[in-house]
Amino acid sequence: MPALHDLAANSYGGDEAGLICGYLFDAMAPEPVRAIGSAQAAAWLGEQGSNAISSSAYAWLHFNLSHAQAERWLLRHAGLSDTFYETLHEGLPSTRIERADDSLIAVINDVHFEFSFEPSDISTLWISVGPRLVVTARTKPLRSVDALRTAVKAGDAPRSSTELLEHLLRAQADVLVKIVRGVTSRIDRIEDELLAGRLDHKRARLGVLRRLLVRLQRLLAPEPAALFRLLQGPPAWMVEPDAQELRGGAEEFSVVLRDMQALQERIKLLQEEIAANVNEDNNRSLFVLTVVTVLALPINILAGLFGMNVGGIPLAEDRHGFWIVVAIVASFTAVAAWAAFRKKR
C-alpha cells in the first residue's frame, strides 16, 4: 500500500485529493508523529469535536494546488477561513501574514525544488495556521517545505501549530542562506577572473545573479515586518513561548535579507568595475583608430590632389619630385603623430 501511495505521489504530486503529505502530531500519544492520507485526515477533521481527540493534537496537511481535487477537498473537509480561498485566487505573490477569524493566513514566496539560480525559479506558498490544523498549498515543488517535510519524517515533532510555522520560516531562512552562499561563491569566481583579466561574459552572469537577488529581496523583504506586526496582537491560542520563537525566526530571516542586500551592492560594484574596464578598452581602441586616421590623412590629401590628372601639377617634370613629395608627406605625418600623442599624454 505505501508503495502504491508513493507511486501516486510521484506521478501526480499528491494522492487522489492532491494531498502531498499529511502528518498528525500528538505529544501525548505513543507515536508523536504519524503520517496520514487524505481519507484519514478527513476522518480526523470530522472527529475534532469528540473527546477521542487529544487537546494537544494537531495536523499538518500539504497540498498540490495543481491537482483538480485539492481545493474541493479543502472546501469539503478543512473548514478554513474564506480569506484563505480568496488569497488563492488573488494571483498576487506579495508576501503577507494576517489574522482571519481565529487563524493565521500567510502568503510567502520560496524557491523551486529544482532551483537553478534563475529569477523565474520562485513560486508562492499559501499557509493557513490554526490551533488544530496547518494547511500549506503550492503549485510547484518548493525547497523550504521539502526541508520541513524531511525533518518531520526524520522525527522532528513540533509541539504546536505555531512551532511548525516557526520551523517552516527557519527552513526558508536556511534555504536563503544556501542561496547567498552559492551566489557568493559565484561572485568570488567572477572577481578572480576579473582580476586575472579574463572578461569573458561576466557582465551577463552578474546581471542574472543581481536580478535574482533583487526579486528575492522584493518578494521576501515584507515577511519579517508582517510577522512582527502580527505578533503585536497574536491569536488567543498562541502561547508566549511560541510567539518568542516566531520573533527569533523573523530576526534570523531579517539577517539573511541584509546579507542579500550586501551581495547586491557587491555585484553592483563589480558591474561598475567591469563597465569601467570595458570603457577603457573601447577608449584605447578608439585612440588607436584615431591615430591611424590622423597618420593617414596627409598622404590621402596629397594622393587626392596629385591624382586629379589636370595640368599644372607641381613637380611633374622634376626628376626628384617623388622624393620631395615623400618628404612632405613624412613631415606632415610626423607633425600629426606628435600632436596626437601629445594630446594623449
C-alpha positions as CSV (number, residue, x, y, z in Angstrom):
1,M,0.0,0.0,0.0
2,P,2.7,2.6,0.8
3,A,4.4,1.7,-2.4
4,L,1.2,2.5,-4.4
5,H,0.8,5.7,-2.4
6,D,4.4,6.8,-3.2
7,L,3.9,6.0,-6.8
8,A,0.8,8.2,-7.0
9,A,2.5,11.0,-5.2
10,N,5.5,10.9,-7.5
11,S,3.3,10.7,-10.6
12,Y,0.7,13.3,-9.8
13,G,2.2,15.4,-6.9
14,G,-0.3,14.1,-4.4
15,D,-2.9,11.4,-3.7
16,E,-6.5,11.4,-5.1
17,A,-7.2,14.6,-3.1
18,G,-4.0,16.3,-4.1
19,L,-2.5,15.8,-0.6
20,I,1.3,15.6,-1.0
21,C,1.9,14.7,2.7
22,G,-0.1,14.8,5.9
23,Y,1.1,14.4,9.5
24,L,-0.7,14.1,12.8
25,F,1.2,15.5,15.8
26,D,0.3,14.4,19.3
27,A,2.9,14.7,22.1
28,M,0.7,12.7,24.4
29,A,0.4,9.7,22.0
30,P,2.8,6.8,21.9
31,E,3.7,7.8,18.4
32,P,4.2,11.6,18.4
33,V,4.3,11.9,14.6
34,R,2.1,9.8,12.3
35,A,1.8,10.1,8.6
36,I,-1.8,10.3,7.3
37,G,-3.5,10.3,4.0
38,S,-6.4,12.3,2.8
39,A,-9.0,9.8,4.0
40,Q,-7.5,9.6,7.4
41,A,-7.2,13.4,7.5
42,A,-10.9,13.8,6.6
43,A,-11.9,11.3,9.4
44,W,-9.7,13.1,11.9
45,L,-11.1,16.5,11.0
46,G,-14.6,15.2,11.3
47,E,-13.9,13.9,14.8
48,Q,-12.3,17.1,16.2
49,G,-15.2,17.9,18.4
50,S,-15.2,14.5,20.1
51,N,-13.5,13.5,23.3
52,A,-11.4,11.0,21.4
53,I,-9.1,13.7,20.1
54,S,-6.3,14.8,22.4
55,S,-6.3,18.5,23.1
56,S,-2.6,18.7,22.2
57,A,-3.1,17.1,18.8
58,Y,-2.9,19.0,15.5
59,A,-2.4,18.1,11.9
60,W,-0.3,19.4,9.0
61,L,-1.6,18.9,5.5
62,H,0.4,19.9,2.5
63,F,-1.5,20.1,-0.9
64,N,-0.6,20.4,-4.5
65,L,-2.9,23.1,-6.0
66,S,-2.3,21.9,-9.5
67,H,-4.4,18.9,-8.6
68,A,-8.0,19.5,-9.6
69,Q,-9.4,17.9,-6.3
70,A,-7.2,19.7,-3.8
71,E,-9.3,22.9,-3.3
72,R,-12.5,20.9,-3.4
73,W,-11.3,18.6,-0.6
74,L,-10.3,21.6,1.5
75,L,-13.7,23.2,1.0
76,R,-15.4,20.0,2.0
77,H,-13.3,18.9,5.0
78,A,-10.9,21.6,6.3
79,G,-13.2,24.3,7.4
80,L,-10.7,27.1,6.6
81,S,-11.4,30.8,6.6
82,D,-12.8,32.4,3.4
83,T,-9.8,34.6,3.4
84,F,-7.6,31.7,2.6
85,Y,-9.5,30.8,-0.5
86,E,-9.6,34.5,-1.5
87,T,-5.8,34.6,-1.4
88,L,-5.6,31.5,-3.5
89,H,-7.4,33.3,-6.4
90,E,-5.9,36.8,-6.0
91,G,-2.9,36.0,-8.1
92,L,-0.8,38.5,-6.1
93,P,2.6,37.0,-4.9
94,S,3.3,39.7,-2.4
95,T,4.3,38.4,1.0
96,R,1.9,38.9,3.8
97,I,0.8,37.4,7.1
98,E,-2.5,38.4,8.6
99,R,-5.2,37.2,11.0
100,A,-8.5,35.9,9.7
101,D,-11.1,34.8,12.2
102,D,-9.2,32.6,14.7
103,S,-6.4,31.6,12.3
104,L,-3.4,33.0,10.6
105,I,-3.3,33.3,6.8
106,A,0.2,33.7,5.2
107,V,1.3,34.1,1.6
108,I,5.1,33.6,1.3
109,N,7.5,33.1,-1.5
110,D,10.0,30.3,-1.9
111,V,12.4,28.9,-4.4
112,H,11.7,25.9,-6.5
113,F,13.0,22.5,-5.5
114,E,15.0,22.4,-8.8
115,F,16.4,25.8,-8.2
116,S,19.0,26.9,-10.9
117,F,19.8,30.5,-9.8
118,E,17.2,31.9,-12.3
119,P,14.8,34.7,-11.3
120,S,11.9,32.7,-12.6
121,D,12.6,29.8,-10.1
122,I,10.4,31.4,-7.4
123,S,6.8,30.5,-6.5
124,T,4.2,31.1,-3.9
125,L,3.2,29.1,-0.8
126,W,-0.2,29.6,0.8
127,I,-0.5,28.8,4.5
128,S,-3.4,28.6,7.0
129,V,-2.4,28.1,10.6
130,G,-5.0,27.3,13.3
131,P,-4.7,25.7,16.8
132,R,-5.6,22.3,15.4
133,L,-4.7,22.4,11.7
134,V,-2.0,23.7,9.5
135,V,-2.6,23.7,5.7
136,T,0.1,24.6,3.2
137,A,-0.5,24.6,-0.5
138,R,1.6,25.2,-3.6
139,T,1.6,24.8,-7.3
140,K,5.2,23.8,-7.8
141,P,7.6,21.9,-5.5
142,L,9.4,24.3,-3.1
143,R,12.6,23.8,-1.2
144,S,11.6,25.1,2.3
145,V,8.5,22.9,2.5
146,D,10.5,19.9,1.4
147,A,13.1,20.6,4.0
148,L,10.4,20.8,6.7
149,R,8.9,17.6,5.4
150,T,12.2,15.8,5.5
151,A,12.8,17.0,9.1
152,V,9.4,15.7,10.2
153,K,9.9,12.4,8.5
154,A,13.2,12.2,10.4
155,G,11.4,12.5,13.8
156,D,11.2,16.3,14.3
157,A,7.8,16.8,16.1
158,P,6.9,20.5,16.7
159,R,4.7,20.6,19.8
160,S,2.2,23.1,18.4
161,S,1.0,24.5,15.1
162,T,2.8,27.8,15.8
163,E,6.1,26.0,16.3
164,L,5.5,24.2,13.0
165,L,5.2,27.6,11.3
166,E,8.4,28.8,13.0
167,H,10.2,25.6,11.8
168,L,9.0,26.4,8.2
169,L,10.3,30.0,8.5
170,R,13.6,28.8,9.7
171,A,13.8,26.2,6.9
172,Q,13.1,29.1,4.5
173,A,15.9,31.1,6.1
174,D,18.2,28.1,5.7
175,V,17.4,27.8,2.0
176,L,18.2,31.5,1.6
177,V,21.5,31.1,3.4
178,K,22.4,28.4,0.9
179,I,21.4,30.7,-2.0
180,V,23.5,33.5,-0.5
181,R,26.5,31.1,-0.2
182,G,26.0,29.9,-3.7
183,V,25.8,33.4,-5.1
184,T,28.8,34.5,-3.0
185,S,30.9,31.6,-4.4
186,R,29.9,32.5,-8.0
187,I,30.8,36.2,-7.4
188,D,34.2,35.2,-5.9
189,R,35.0,33.2,-9.1
190,I,33.9,36.1,-11.3
191,E,36.0,38.5,-9.2
192,D,39.0,36.2,-9.5
193,E,38.5,36.1,-13.3
194,L,38.2,39.9,-13.4
195,L,41.5,40.3,-11.5
196,A,43.1,37.9,-13.9
197,G,42.0,40.0,-16.9
198,R,39.6,37.4,-18.3
199,L,36.5,39.5,-19.0
200,D,34.5,36.9,-21.0
201,H,30.8,37.3,-20.4
202,K,30.8,38.1,-16.7
203,R,28.5,41.2,-17.0
204,A,25.7,38.9,-18.2
205,R,26.3,36.4,-15.4
206,L,26.4,39.2,-12.8
207,G,23.2,40.6,-14.3
208,V,21.4,37.3,-13.8
209,L,22.6,37.0,-10.2
210,R,21.6,40.6,-9.4
211,R,18.1,40.1,-10.9
212,L,17.7,37.0,-8.8
213,L,18.7,38.8,-5.6
214,V,16.5,41.8,-6.4
215,R,13.5,39.7,-7.0
216,L,14.1,37.7,-3.8
217,Q,14.6,40.9,-1.9
218,R,11.4,42.4,-3.3
219,L,9.3,39.3,-2.6
220,L,10.7,38.3,0.8
221,A,11.6,41.6,2.5
222,P,8.0,42.3,3.7
223,E,7.9,38.9,5.5
224,P,9.7,39.8,8.8
225,A,7.8,43.1,9.1
226,A,4.4,41.4,8.5
227,L,5.3,38.8,11.2
228,F,6.3,41.4,13.7
229,R,3.1,43.3,13.1
230,L,1.1,40.1,13.7
231,L,2.9,39.3,16.9
232,Q,1.8,42.7,18.3
233,G,-1.6,41.1,18.6
234,P,-1.3,37.3,18.3
235,P,-4.4,35.0,18.4
236,A,-5.5,33.8,21.8
237,W,-4.4,30.2,21.2
238,M,-0.8,31.3,20.5
239,V,1.2,30.9,23.7
240,E,4.1,33.4,24.6
241,P,7.0,30.9,24.1
242,D,5.8,30.1,20.6
243,A,5.5,33.8,19.9
244,Q,9.0,34.4,21.1
245,E,10.2,31.6,18.8
246,L,8.5,33.2,15.9
247,R,10.2,36.5,16.7
248,G,13.5,34.8,16.7
249,G,12.8,33.2,13.3
250,A,11.8,36.6,11.9
251,E,15.0,38.2,13.2
252,E,17.1,35.4,11.6
253,F,15.3,35.9,8.4
254,S,16.0,39.7,8.5
255,V,19.7,39.0,8.9
256,V,19.7,36.8,5.7
257,L,17.9,39.6,3.9
258,R,20.5,42.1,4.9
259,D,23.2,39.7,3.6
260,M,21.4,39.5,0.3
261,Q,21.3,43.3,0.1
262,A,25.0,43.5,0.8
263,L,25.6,41.0,-2.0
264,Q,23.5,43.2,-4.4
265,E,25.9,46.1,-3.6
266,R,28.9,43.9,-4.2
267,I,27.5,42.8,-7.6
268,K,26.8,46.5,-8.4
269,L,30.4,47.5,-7.7
270,L,31.7,44.6,-9.8
271,Q,29.5,45.6,-12.7
272,E,30.7,49.2,-12.4
273,E,34.3,48.0,-12.4
274,I,33.7,45.7,-15.4
275,A,32.0,48.6,-17.2
276,A,34.9,50.9,-16.5
277,N,37.3,48.2,-17.9
278,V,35.2,47.9,-21.0
279,N,35.1,51.7,-21.4
280,E,38.8,51.8,-21.0
281,D,39.3,49.2,-23.7
282,N,36.9,51.0,-26.0
283,N,38.7,54.3,-25.5
284,R,42.0,52.6,-26.2
285,S,40.6,51.1,-29.4
286,L,39.2,54.5,-30.5
287,F,42.5,56.2,-29.8
288,V,44.4,53.7,-32.0
289,L,41.8,54.2,-34.7
290,T,42.1,58.0,-34.4
291,V,45.9,57.9,-34.6
292,V,45.8,55.6,-37.7
293,T,43.3,58.0,-39.3
294,V,45.4,61.1,-38.5
295,L,48.6,59.5,-39.7
296,A,46.9,58.5,-43.0
297,L,45.4,62.0,-43.5
298,P,48.4,63.8,-45.2
299,I,49.1,61.0,-47.7
300,N,45.4,60.8,-48.5
301,I,45.1,64.5,-49.1
302,L,48.2,64.6,-51.4
303,A,47.1,61.4,-53.2
304,G,43.8,63.1,-53.9
305,L,45.4,66.3,-55.2
306,F,48.0,64.6,-57.4
307,G,45.5,62.2,-58.7
308,M,43.2,64.7,-60.3
309,N,45.0,64.4,-63.7
310,V,44.9,68.1,-64.6
311,G,47.5,70.4,-66.0
312,G,50.0,72.2,-63.8
313,I,50.6,69.5,-61.2
314,P,53.7,70.6,-59.2
315,L,56.9,68.6,-59.6
316,A,55.5,66.6,-62.5
317,E,58.7,67.3,-64.6
318,D,61.1,67.3,-61.7
319,R,63.4,64.2,-61.6
320,H,63.3,64.3,-57.7
321,G,59.6,65.1,-57.5
322,F,58.7,61.7,-55.9
323,W,61.1,62.0,-53.1
324,I,60.1,65.6,-52.4
325,V,56.5,64.5,-52.1
326,V,57.6,61.6,-49.8
327,A,59.5,64.1,-47.6
328,I,56.5,66.4,-47.5
329,V,54.1,63.5,-46.5
330,A,56.6,62.2,-43.9
331,S,56.9,65.7,-42.4
332,F,53.2,66.3,-42.1
333,T,52.7,62.7,-40.8
334,A,55.4,63.3,-38.1
335,V,53.7,66.6,-37.1
336,A,50.3,64.9,-36.9
337,A,51.7,62.0,-34.8
338,W,53.4,64.4,-32.4
339,A,50.1,66.3,-32.0
340,A,48.1,63.2,-31.4
341,F,50.4,61.6,-28.9
342,R,50.9,64.9,-27.0
343,K,47.2,65.1,-26.6
344,K,47.1,61.5,-25.3
345,R,49.7,62.3,-22.7
